[in-house]
Amino acid sequence: MWSWRHPFRKPRPAELDNELQFHLEKLVQEKIAEGIPPDEARRQAILDFGGAEIIKEELRDVHRIPVLDAISTHLRYAFRVLCAKPAFSLTVIATLTLGIGANTAVFSAIDAVLLRPLPYPNADRLVVLHEYRPKQKRAEGFVAPVRLEDWNRLNTTFQAISGYYTEDTTDTTRGYYAEDASNTAAPLPVKIKRAFVAPRFLQVLGISPALGHDFTSADEHFQGYAPASVLISERFWREHFHSNPDAIGKPLLPGSGSATVIGVMPAGFSFPAEDVELWYLVPPDAPYARNRRNTWYTAIARLRPGITESQARANLDLVQRQLAQQFPATDADLTVEVQGLKETTVGTARASLWLLFGAVSILLLIVCTNVSALMLARGMEREREFSVRSSLGASRFTLIAQVLTETLLLAICGTLTGLAIAAASARVLSTMAKSIPRIGEVGLDWRLFLYTAGCAVFVTLLSGLFPAFRASSATPSGALSRGGRTQVSSRGRAQWTLVSIQVALAVCLLSGAGLLLRSFRALWQVSPGFDASHVLVFRVTGGYGETADIPKLRQSIGRTLDAVRALPGVQAAATSLTRPGVPFGYPLELASPDSGLDPARKIIAESRYVSDGYFSAMRIPMVAGEPCDKHSEGTGAVVNRSFVSTYFSEIDPIGHHLIVNRNTPGAQPSTILGVAGDAREAGINHEPVPTVYWCGLTIDPSRAYLLRTAGDPAGLTNAVRQTVHSVEPARAVYDLAPLPSHLNEAFAEERLRTLLLTLFAVTALLLACVGLYGTMTYFVTTRRREIGLRIALGARRNQVWLRFVSQGLIVASSGAAVGLGLAAWCAKFVSGMLYDVPANDATALSAAVGTMLGVALLASAIPAIRAARIDPMRALREE
Amino acid sequence: MLILKIVALGPVHGYGISQRIRQISKEVLQVQQGSLYPALHRLEKRGWLEAEWGESDNSRQAKFYKLSAKGRKQLAAEHSNWNRLSEAVHVIMQAAH
């Protein structure tokens, strides 16, 4: 049997010996056979054979891979060189760790959030569909169940279309209309998020239950208001069924009328939201799902292989035109928007992440420049060594390779520690950046490793190449003859250039951070038109099914409101569908038939649904007329000042009627009761827009309760929970926090990117200063003799000091000037994120330059003072 | 090519190869050990030859070389190349007469 041999296997020395020895023996035998005496035969054979050692050497050469040999020599030498100067090596490694660690950490977030596909098979074919009303220029967002079924049936570009909506409830047992008090075993009811889905939900996602089965066709037919089947999350299965496989087929809760558990979802399945525990199917033929005006689904769909989003959009538009002919009253003005699911999920985080990535990349550039300067300084110290080596015959290439290998070794060390830091910071990042979607998925994967490896190579080339060329240009005669007495002023230029590059990059980062900081401050200094302090906000669970019985729901809300109003320390209380100041848009098209306005002119206004007492609780002043009260529930409305100036500038709006054009539950005309001051309802970062407050209208079971308190709102949280529990024992209180912290949370992404960018900018500032300080110190040290001589010849110490400081400042200011130009170019990336601050804001830019120059002055003053104190006698005697 | 051709005749050790080249070429060609062994090792590294330690006729351990499938292809290619070349040379020499 002939064995397969690895091509890179090196033969053992003994094998070579044996092989050649055998040949020799044969030769000897041959000679003996010719009749030559054995001793003489051996002598002749050896002569014939030639030098066995030479052959062996040649054979070894055959098996040697020359590049690898050279690399291992370089590596060994580099290792020795770096160990010889541990302080230098550690400084470089620490600097690189900082740069690569920060870079990798941000890249890991980009990788998890932007690059990695969503955790579903062929996730790039998943899209979200919106109803879009081109005339109103806004996406309707939600899709009517009937229309969704029509789209699914008539299209030719999707494998399947489905949809979902979620609600926060305590009701785990029954369906849409039931109000259930059975889950009160816990001291306080617990909020559960459940999803109601259209048929084909799991089919679209390409997921099947880990245990049990998907909904069957029987579930798709209406059999009564209580759904028969439910899919449960893995967490729910663990907590309520102790991970018992027998759970399949059991009722969700003991007792009659409960849905049957048909399947358990895979662990980690978190669509449409992280905390969804239960999935129910809404039968498309249910009576409440058949109205074409009732839109509630967020539609998701899976494209057929090879179909693009625009093809799908064109196809759905065609389908929708067909439907428009069939149902002109409801479907006429609709088109369909198609957007990638990942796109929708990631949202605004994309811009923030790339901004941070740009920042850490600049930081990495500063690090590289810093290391480059260090290596350059080190290369000058080693000039003698390189000269000796080159005079002993080392080629220029060898010297370059040597320096690059040293840099590579340092870069690898820096990368490994950087990777460790990035891995550690992933945890911190994911808790700090909860507002960024998918951030929990941050982790190490091949892309990250590839990236850091690329980083290491990039760093090596960028920070090593220049010093390497410098070092390799050492001539044998030059440095050796000059010895240590050389004046290096001619070489200083390269180092000063590197320092001013660092300063420029740092100024660029500082300006960016300054702009974001200014914008963030402006955001919190804006007067929102309402008073957010001393307001406690909470929500109470409720199901959409409850909107079928509006009077009952209204009673329930009133009951809760009265109970919390009676709490000591509560000055006023009201409800609103949304939390004021937290970004949320709900524009509707309105008409005011009795006001004599041009009916062709569209009235579009933000809609807010508020209870009586809202304006006094939020301290929004009334400009004219009356606010909402108990009697105006469902019949009255209040408009804001912008609304009046935009649409009712010529007539008094009070007393006229407003009606929502579409047949929503607010269809009956409401009388305008009064005009309120402008408030930043739709987000404190948006200018006030025309807004209509509908009094007491109830279109959604979930609402925010707003309590104005006399003292610290946080002190009331327990009392609120207990009070709500006493009047609504089956409902859970959630999102309970003072309004300012709701606002904080809403702008967490802004806060995070401002914080991180500032952190990176400060790091950049420090690095640039360390670079300046280090270069200045080196400069002073190498010129000790010259300075000593000058002082001995009568130079005043002030002059010496001034000379060095002005040198430092000249370098820093030229860097800062370039940095300003760079910042002006970079500003276009942040301009979209700025609130009330222009991208060329003079305050931010001059602050950046000022800080930089101030710190630069400090960094060059210390070595300069040291230079001025040089004792001429000692300096001159040293050599 | 010569080595490949010799080895193609059957597993053979280094000494055997040098002997056969000498015998077959009727002493016209002699391969020095100094170039034979590096050549053999190179061919082995390229995967054209396979090698294994085996017992020789006088029961000593010797390294036997054998043609691999890749080597067989290479030999065929080189053989046809050589034929073309020698034919061309032959024709030119004829024409020069």
Interface residues (C-beta under 8 A of the other chain):
Chain A: W2 S3 W4 R5 P7 P11 E15 N18 E19 L20 F22 H23 E25 K26 L27 Q29 F49 G50 G51 I54 I55 E58 L59 D61 V62 H63
Chain B: H13 G14 Y15 S18 Q32 Q33 G34 Y37 P38 H41 R42 E44 K45 G47 E50 A51 E52 W53 S56 N58 R60 Q61 A62 K63 K66
